[in-house]
């Protein structure tokens, strides 16, 4: 089920959406949806990583918040150079 959401955007931003949508051969609404979905996924990941690095949540909880499998989160952390707070017990849980 979809619902409508209205936004007020600066004219320059709307123009940028229109230009990029044309280049990608998409309609403006499809492009905005695509960007919102990707941005929301990235924001979830950023939030989860921030909370994990501040030792406020476990790596399992970070995985849940980011909505990605634990092994994908660990790989992403490795790619970003984020140190792990994992203990031997944590590794045993993962295996």
C-alpha positions in Angstrom: 0.0 0.0 0.0 1.3 3.4 -0.9 0.4 6.8 0.7 1.0 10.2 -0.7 3.5 12.5 1.1 3.8 16.2 0.2 7.1 18.1 0.5 8.0 21.6 0.0 11.3 21.8 -1.9 13.5 24.7 -3.1 13.1 25.3 -6.9 16.8 24.6 -7.5 16.5 21.2 -5.9 13.4 20.3 -8.0 15.3 21.4 -11.1 18.2 19.1 -10.1 15.8 16.2 -9.6 14.3 16.9 -13.0 17.7 17.0 -14.7 18.9 13.8 -13.1 15.6 12.0 -13.8 15.9 12.9 -17.5 19.5 11.7 -17.6 18.6 8.4 -15.9 15.5 8.1 -18.1 13.2 8.0 -15.1 10.2 10.2 -14.1 10.9 12.6 -11.3 8.7 10.7 -8.8 10.6 7.5 -9.5 13.9 9.2 -9.0 12.8 10.8 -5.7 11.5 7.4 -4.4 14.8 5.8 -5.4 16.8 8.5 -3.6 14.6 8.4 -0.5 14.9 4.6 -0.2 18.7 4.6 -0.7 19.0 7.6 1.7 16.9 5.9 4.4 19.0 2.7 4.1 22.2 4.7 4.5 20.8 6.7 7.4 19.8 3.5 9.2 23.3 2.2 8.7 25.0 5.4 9.8 22.8 5.6 12.9 23.5 1.9 13.8 27.3 2.3 13.3 27.3 5.5 15.4 25.5 3.8 18.3 27.7 0.8 18.1 30.9 2.8 18.0 29.7 4.7 21.1 29.2 1.2 22.7 25.5 2.0 23.3 24.3 -1.1 21.4 25.6 -4.5 20.5 26.7 -5.5 17.1 23.5 -7.7 16.8 21.3 -4.7 17.6 23.3 -2.6 15.1 22.5 -5.2 12.5 18.8 -5.1 13.3 18.7 -1.3 13.2 20.6 -1.2 9.9 18.3 -4.0 8.6 21.2 -5.9 7.1 22.6 -9.4 8.0 25.3 -9.4 10.7 28.0 -10.7 8.3 27.2 -7.8 5.9 27.5 -5.3 8.8 30.9 -6.7 9.9 32.1 -6.5 6.3 30.9 -2.9 6.0 32.6 -2.0 9.2 35.8 -3.6 7.9 35.6 -1.7 4.7 35.1 1.6 6.6 37.9 0.9 9.0 35.6 0.8 12.0 37.2 -1.2 14.9 35.2 -4.0 16.3 34.1 -4.2 20.0 33.6 -7.9 19.6 34.7 -10.3 22.3 35.5 -14.0 21.9 32.0 -14.8 23.2 30.6 -12.6 20.4 32.6 -14.5 17.8 31.3 -17.8 19.2 27.7 -16.5 18.9 28.3 -15.5 15.2 29.8 -18.9 14.3 
